[in-house]
Amino acid sequence: MNRQDGPQRPYDVVLFGATGFVGGLTAEYLLEHAPESCRLALAGRDRKKLERLRERLAAVDPARAAGLGIVTADASDPAAVRALAESAHVLASTVGPYIRYGEELVAACAEAGTDYTDLTGEPEFVDLMFLRHGARARETGARIVHACGFDSLPHDLGAYFTVRRLPEGVPLTVDGFVQAMGLVSGGTLASSLTIIARRNQAAAAARERRRHEPRPAGRRVAAPLGAPRFSKETGTWALPLPTLDPVVVRRSAEALERYGPDFRYRHYASVKTLPMALAGPVAVGAAAALAQVPPVRSWLTARYEPGRGPDARWRERGWFRLRFVGEGGGRRVFTELTGGDPGYGETAKMFAEASLCLALDDLPVTAGQVTPAVAMGDALLQRLAAAGLAYRVRHAR
């Protein structure tokens, strides 16, 4: 379904939080790559900052920047957010931590039948939005698509791409392996610290969601944590990676029968040496323990405020490689996706293309809280490939 077939609205895509670090990168990408017919707007709470951003974008494309709309709204103002949602076919939000700033936007989109994308990697937020607003979104036809950046879009689509190269109607397994290098912005740091500090609340939200979420009838889907091991397929040590990514993959598998009658996904970080494999969990555990201490969280946040991030020189050094090993029905396939800076350059690209996909492309009819693979699948794979992020089959037998 093309959302433009519905009620006419002033904008196709409104980017909320456009003056933030990743918001600015996304605005630049949209300005350069959205079709001329796509009506874009920048949104946030500070009109002067939005106007300065539009002036900066004018250096890239003066004519296109002059046509950018500007909409002011505070994420804590329900009336302003409701008007914002009603003005757009797709509302794309970069404002985190989402557990603190995101709910009014999701609620407004669910009520207005407006499609919504974000960059959250916060499991608690995703679960609470399903519980509080998923049903209303299904009623109005809104598609609420979380995690459209490096968390968790490329992993979700990577599993989807791999599954489609395996036989149908048989048990399937996919293992995903992640390698990446890049710096973080202040906003990302704030969201990460929030996730760590709210582990107990996140666990409670997940339990509540399990009580209400239907299970796939006659099918089994699992995303177990797995155990540390050496991966012969990738030539690296594989460490279980308990992020939002495998949860998103599992939910895609629960929604799509193409994943087979019995599907299992495991998610790993790849490291090259055994010392790195041994040191990794210790470092993560220490960081998690420190993040539980409020003064430490405050000090870290103050050192790297939201809105700041790595400059172009540092972003050019970033890279990622995702590899997927799928098996089933006597077939084995090894797929891969590689790209540049994962947290910002490529995240802005993924996020912008997902938002444009929802706004402009003919897609399967879905509604409610859905994953990128369920909402956009093949259409988004094609968009990403055209943008330089093409999955490929390394080998198969």
C-alpha positions, -999 to +999 in steps of 0.1 A: +000+000+000+013+035-008+004+058+020-001+087-005-032+069-016-048+080+017-058+114+029-038+143+015-014+158+040+011+187+036+042+165+039+053+131+029+081+128+054+086+150+085+120+146+103+116+153+140+148+161+159+164+173+127+188+196+145+204+168+165+236+151+152+221+121+134+191+142+125+213+167+106+229+138+087+195+124+079+183+158+067+213+161+043+207+126+029+170+133+024+177+166+007+202+149-017+183+117-024+146+121-020+127+126-053+118+161-062+081+153-057+086+142-021+075+169+003+099+172+032+098+191+065+122+196+094+107+195+129+118+202+164+112+225+194+136+254+184+126+273+153+158+292+151+179+261+151+157+246+124+161+277+103+199+276+107+198+240+096+178+249+065+204+276+058+232+251+061+213+227+037+210+255+012+247+252+006+240+217-007+210+224-028+196+260-026+164+254-045+155+222-026+163+237+008+141+266+001+112+242-002+118+225+031+090+230+056+097+239+092+074+227+119+079+235+156+067+211+183+079+200+217+079+162+223+062+168+257+033+188+242+005+164+232-014+190+212+016+201+192+027+165+185-008+155+174-008+184+149+026+173+137+015+137+132-016+148+113+006+169+089+027+139+076+024+106+059+056+095+078+070+110+110+106+100+114+120+106+149+156+108+160+149+121+195+162+098+222+164+085+248+131+074+234+118+061+268+120+098+279+110+117+248+094+092+224+059+081+236+039+112+226+051+109+191+041+072+188+008+078+205+000+107+181+009+086+150-011+057+162-041+079+167-037+098+134-030+068+112+005+082+105+035+059+097+064+063+122+101+054+121+128+059+147+163+049+156+157+033+190+177+005+203+158+005+236+139-028+241+118-013+270+105+015+248+096-009+219+077-032+243+059-004+260+048+012+227+034-022+216+014-025+248+001+010+250-003+020+213+000-011+191-037-019+191-047+017+182-022+017+154-037-015+139-072+002+140-061+033+122-037+016+098-005+033+112+027+014+107+050+019+138+084+008+127+111+010+154+149+005+151+154+017+115+191+025+120+221+002+126+199-010+155+183-031+140+175-027+104+205-044+087+203-074+110+166-078+104+169-075+066+200-097+066+182-126+082+152-119+058+176-119+028+193-151+039+160-169+046+147-161+011+177-181-003+168-212+017+141-238+009+105-231+019+085-251+044+114-266+063+131-259+096+157-231+092+185-217+113+204-184+108+234-172+128+243-135+125+278-122+131+286-085+136+319-066+133+320-028+135+342+001+143+330+037+149+326+064+175+294+075+193+275+107+196+262+123+227+227+112+219+238+076+214+257+076+246+227+090+265+204+063+250+230+035+258+233+046+294+195+047+297+192+011+285+218-001+310+203+018+339+168+005+332+175-032+328+149-041+355+122-020+339+130-034+305+127-070+318+093-062+334+081-046+301+092-077+281+074-100+305+042-080+302+045-080+264+049-118+264+016-121+283-003-101+256+015-109+224+000-137+203+023-166+193+025-179+157+000-207+152+015-241+144+051-227+141+081-224+164+104-193+165+133-188+189+162-165+193+183-181+221+214-163+235+238-190+224+272-196+238+307-182+231+324-202+204+349-201+175+331-197+142+348-216+114+325-198+089+338-163+098+372-172+112+364-153+144+354-158+180+317-154+183+303-138+215+265-137+222+252-102+217+220-096+237+209-064+220+175-055+204+187-069+171+178-106+176+145-097+192+136-078+160+146-107+139+125-131+160+095-109+156+099-108+118+101-146+119+070-148+140+050-126+115+062-142+083+056-178+074+085-177+049+108-183+079+095-218+081+078-241+106+107-240+130+131-211+129+161-202+151+182-171+151+214-165+171+232-132+172+270-127+178+297-101+180+327-113+160+362-107+175+395-118+159+415-132+188+409-152+219+422-125+243+397-100+228+370-126+233+379-131+269+383-094+277+351-083+259+325-096+285+346-083+313+347-048+298+310-048+291+302-060+326+324-033+341+307-006+320+273-019+329+281-018+366+295+017+364+264+029+345+242+019+374+258+046+395+239+079+390+270+102+394+289+082+369+261+084+344+258+121+349+295+126+344+296+106+312+266+124+298+281+158+307+314+149+289+296+142+257+263+161+254+235+152+229+239+170+196+276+164+194+293+135+175+323+124+154+333+147+126+335+137+089+371+127+092+364+102+120+332+090+104+352+081+072+372+057+093+341+038+105+331+005+090+309-026+096+306-061+083+276-083+089+276-120+080+248-145+081+250-183+079+217-200+071+209-237+069+178-258+061+164-284+038+199-296+028+211-261+018+236-238+034+241-202+025+266-176+036+255-139+030+272-106+038+266-069+041+295-044+044+294-006+048+310+025+062+304+043+095+277+023+112+264+047+138+259+078+117+267+079+080+251+045+072+225+049+099+213+081+084+211+064+050+192+034+063+168+056+083+161+080+054+155+052+029+132+034+053+112+065+058+110+072+021+100+035+015+070+038+038+060+072+023+064+064-014+066+027-022+039+001-029+042-022+001+023-051+017-007-041+037+004-041+074-005-021+104+004-018+141+039-022+154+058-040+127+095-047+120+114-033+090+114-067+072+076-072+077+067-036+067+091-031+038+110-063+030+120-065-007+112-029-014+137-017+012+163-042+001+161-027-034+164+008-020+194+000+001+211-017-028+206+013-050+221+034-022+252+013-020+242-012+008+236-044-011+235-078+006+253-105-013+257-143-012+293-151-005+288-188-012+261-215-010+258-252-013 
